[in-house]
Structure formats: C-alpha cells, structure tokens
Amino acid sequence: MTQMVNKAAVARAFGRAAQSYNQHAQLQRLCGETLYSMARVTCDRQVLDAGCGPGWFSERWRSAGNRVTALDLSPEMLNKARESETADDYRLGDIEALPFADATFDVCWSNLAVQWCSDLRLALGEMRRVTRDGGQVLFSTLAAGSLGELTQAWQALDQPAPVNRFLSTAQIWEAGQRLGVRLVPQTLTLAFPDVAGALRSLKGIGATHLHQGRRDGLSRHRLTLLAQRWPRDERGFLLSYHLLYGVIDCE
C-alpha cells in the first residue's frame, strides 16, 4: 500500500495543468457528483477539500452553504482556486501530513487525489484525524485496471504503457479497514474522437507524472501505431477508469 512518490514532481505536473484543468475534467466532475451524493449532510458544515485542484467542488460545497477550506499540493492549482473565489480559506499542503488540528472539520472530502499519495493508510488516517466525531470522510480513487485501453495500445510499441500502477480494491479496503471504510465500485468509460484527444485529456488534468520516470514524446508514426491497437466503439477511442468511492462515518 506504499509507493515512492516524488511529491514535488507531482505538484509541478498539476501546476502545469492549472489553466487547462477544468476543460478536461469530465471524469473528475462525474466522479465527484457521485461521491457528493453519498454525503449525509451537505449544508452548514466545516468542509475540507483535500486535493482541491482549481476548486470545482470547493465551490460546490460552498454554494450549498458550507464553510470550505481548499487544500492542494500544487501552488498553481491553489492560486487558480483562490482567483475564482471557490472557498473561504486556502492552504498549501499534503494529504499525508494535513496542517490542521484534530477534529477541525465536519466533512473531509477528497475527489480523485489520494492515488497520488505515498501511503494510502496514512492519508486516510490523516483525513479521519481532522474530522470530528459524527462527521464523514468521503474520498474517491482509481483502482487497478484503470486505463486498460492505453496499456493495450502501447503493446504496439513493444514497451510498457506510461501508466502508474494503481492499488487493487483489496489493498484500498485494507488501508481503510481499521477506520470502518465502506467502498462502492464503479467503472466509467469515456470516449474521444482520436488518440491525441485521449492523451490530451490526461495531460490537460495534469495526470502525466510517472513514478518510474518520464518517457520520450510520441512521433506521428507512433501515434498511428497506437491508434491501430487502441480499443474503440461507435463513440470513439475509449479510456476506462475503475473507480472506488470510500465513505468513513466517524463515530
């Protein structure tokens, strides 16, 4: 359940995507709306948005009548959220070492961010620590098998796909077991008009940092090879995400 993560490099990758993030964040919005539906109470609460990005769901929680603290590892993402006035407070920080006292929030929310943590057990423990009894920790993450189409297409280049390894469902459950986590699985498949569009969707949200190191760019010839192998249907070229929604009711 642990992995070596260069947090500075992750922050830089997301920082480069700060201006383009919202136009490519279809997955994040779909996933976040499902997670939001799992909240017991959605108004008059102190909410932490841990891994806020440009603040799409910070604003969602705030517009429902909550006081929201937006936290992100990337200064550029946090500045984007601040410029749009999406929250009441903005803090630069790491989910694995939250800069808050115990029992500060009623809701600790993290939409598609904890997969970038080094130790999921530590991250979930930190989110529970800062959440009051009677509150909720709500998170979503990617599980093993995500982006399978990308992995399949890359076989045409006779090299491993530039995809980070995601934890299995069993590993994610084990990380939150002592906290009483409940997990809800879902698979979402997005379609794109071409391979370049699929790859741009990943770059546009900053999901380009590879824990094992960067790869060389793609030539036109290599893109053609990928397109020949990339799974598609009548909608276009596919990218599938195996999602897990986690709910911890704090008692």
HELIX and SHEET records of a PDB file:
HELIX    1   1 LYS A    7  ARG A   16  1                                  10    
HELIX    2   2 TYR A   21  HIS A   24  1                                   4    
HELIX    3   3 GLN A   26  TYR A   36  1                                  11    
HELIX    4   4 TRP A   56  SER A   63  1                                   8    
HELIX    5   5 PRO A   75  GLU A   83  1                                   9    
HELIX    6   6 VAL A  114  TRP A  116  5                                   3    
HELIX    7   7 LEU A  120  ARG A  129  1                                  10    
HELIX    8   8 GLY A  148  TRP A  154  1                                   7    
HELIX    9   9 GLN A  155  LEU A  157  5                                   3    
HELIX   10  10 THR A  169  GLY A  176  1                                   8    
HELIX   11  11 GLN A  177  LEU A  179  5                                   3    
HELIX   12  12 VAL A  195  GLY A  204  1                                  10    
HELIX   13  13 ARG A  220  ARG A  229  1                                  10    
SHEET    1   A 7 ASP A  89  LEU A  92  0                                        
SHEET    2   A 7 ARG A  67  ASP A  72  1                                        
SHEET    3   A 7 GLN A  46  ALA A  50  1                                        
SHEET    4   A 7 PHE A 105  ASN A 111  1                                        
SHEET    5   A 7 THR A 131  LEU A 142  1                                        
SHEET    6   A 7 GLY A 236  ASP A 249 -1                                        
SHEET    7   A 7 ARG A 182  PHE A 192 -1                                        
SHEET    1   B 7 ASP A  89  LEU A  92  0                                        
SHEET    2   B 7 ARG A  67  ASP A  72  1                                        
SHEET    3   B 7 GLN A  46  ALA A  50  1                                        
SHEET    4   B 7 PHE A 105  ASN A 111  1                                        
SHEET    5   B 7 THR A 131  LEU A 142  1                                        
SHEET    6   B 7 GLY A 236  ASP A 249 -1                                        
SHEET    7   B 7 ARG A 232  ASP A 233 -1                                        
END                                                                             
